[in-house]
Amino acid sequence: MILHFIFVIKEEDRQKRQFEFEYIKKMAQFYKVWIKEKFGRDYEVKCDELITKPRSILQRLDTHTFVRDHQQRGRDIYHFYLTHFKPLWTDCTCDGYHAENFGLAFWQTPKQPNDTLFLAEKNCTTVSHEILHEQLRISGHKKFIQVVHDIWTKHLFEQLEFEQFGEDFQKTEGKPTFLTMDTSQLQL
């Protein structure tokens, strides 16, 4: 199985956002380990950039554009798009979308350059949200949407801490490199 992260980036922003793409490559390796430990599934991970050029308002990029791209690339590969815009069509409160072997999330740019903690807090958590939907769906969990959203609500409004991982992909109490939803809340 392949999990392919695709960083959707404007052509004019490519150079200044290289730090983010490097983080995404590390995050992909982290999720390879995380999914294996949490769900027993072994994914090969890949990372690419999808460079976009300015478009007219009628050709605006949105979820449907990436669903079509996913179908053209192959439905048997789990494509995960990290976009530079909030999609108009989402099915999650975290500005994300999921379907079979498909994930999409709004990737926020840090205000301070090289801010790993920002990327972990704002982006890595959202990626874990969408990956959890897919992993629970594959597992045959009947309420895979509601369960994830219930935990997400606890994270946002009830002070449930995100799980913290260091650069070595191990849980840490120190400054995290990666943050995920609390999987201890899941009943697998």
GITA-V305934 format. One record per residue. RES is the residue in three letters. PSI is psi in whole degrees, 0 to 359 (none if undefined). NEAR is the number of other ideal C-beta (glycine too) atoms within 8 Angstrom. Layout:
((RES/PSI/NEAR) (RES/PSI/NEAR))
This chain:
((MET/144/7) (ILE/134/9) (LEU/113/14) (HIS/108/13) (PHE/131/13) (ILE/112/12) (PHE/108/13) (VAL/118/13) (ILE/142/13) (LYS/142/10) (GLU/318/8) (GLU/345/4) (ASP/355/9) (ARG/311/11) (GLN/315/5) (LYS/349/5) (ARG/18/10) (GLN/325/8) (PHE/319/8) (GLU/319/12) (PHE/322/12) (GLU/320/8) (TYR/316/10) (ILE/320/12) (LYS/319/9) (LYS/319/10) (MET/322/13) (ALA/316/13) (GLN/322/10) (PHE/312/12) (TYR/332/14) (LYS/312/13) (VAL/315/9) (TRP/313/13) (ILE/319/13) (LYS/314/11) (GLU/319/6) (LYS/326/8) (PHE/355/9) (GLY/19/4) (ARG/136/9) (ASP/111/6) (TYR/143/12) (GLU/135/8) (VAL/145/12) (LYS/156/9) (CYS/137/11) (ASP/164/8) (GLU/140/9) (LEU/106/10) (ILE/127/8) (THR/150/10) (LYS/160/6) (PRO/141/3) (ARG/163/8) (SER/164/5) (ILE/329/5) (LEU/344/4) (GLN/24/6) (ARG/137/7) (LEU/138/10) (ASP/184/9) (THR/315/11) (HIS/326/7) (THR/318/8) (PHE/333/15) (VAL/317/10) (ARG/317/8) (ASP/318/11) (HIS/314/12) (GLN/321/7) (GLN/326/6) (ARG/338/8) (GLY/116/5) (ARG/343/7) (ASP/352/4) (ILE/136/9) (TYR/102/12) (HIS/133/13) (PHE/111/15) (TYR/131/13) (LEU/104/12) (THR/155/13) (HIS/9/9) (PHE/156/6) (LYS/124/7) (PRO/146/12) (LEU/323/6) (TRP/112/8) (THR/163/10) (ASP/13/7) (CYS/150/13) (THR/350/5) (CYS/19/10) (ASP/47/10) (GLY/173/14) (TYR/145/14) (HIS/151/12) (ALA/183/6) (GLU/121/6) (ASN/32/10) (PHE/133/14) (GLY/150/15) (LEU/136/13) (ALA/144/17) (PHE/123/10) (TRP/113/11) (GLN/141/7) (THR/131/7) (PRO/147/11) (LYS/327/5) (GLN/133/6) (PRO/146/5) (ASN/33/6) (ASP/88/9) (THR/320/8) (LEU/319/8) (PHE/314/11) (LEU/322/13) (ALA/314/13) (GLU/318/10) (LYS/330/10) (ASN/312/12) (CYS/323/13) (THR/318/15) (THR/319/13) (VAL/317/14) (SER/323/13) (HIS/308/15) (GLU/323/17) (ILE/321/12) (LEU/318/13) (HIS/310/14) (GLU/318/14) (GLN/321/12) (LEU/323/12) (ARG/313/11) (ILE/323/8) (SER/351/9) (GLY/17/5) (HIS/121/9) (LYS/328/4) (LYS/44/6) (PHE/336/11) (ILE/308/8) (GLN/319/7) (VAL/314/12) (VAL/317/13) (HIS/326/10) (ASP/317/9) (ILE/318/14) (TRP/317/13) (THR/320/9) (LYS/321/11) (HIS/316/13) (LEU/326/6) (PHE/350/5) (GLU/19/7) (GLN/27/3) (LEU/123/9) (GLU/145/7) (PHE/152/11) (GLU/135/10) (GLN/135/12) (PHE/144/14) (GLY/183/12) (GLU/338/5) (ASP/6/4) (PHE/12/10) (GLN/152/6) (LYS/145/7) (THR/153/9) (GLU/349/4) (GLY/198/6) (LYS/121/5) (PRO/152/11) (THR/329/10) (PHE/142/13) (LEU/138/12) (THR/166/12) (MET/154/14) (ASP/105/12) (THR/350/9) (SER/343/4) (GLN/347/9) (LEU/145/9) (GLN/94/3) (LEU/none/4))
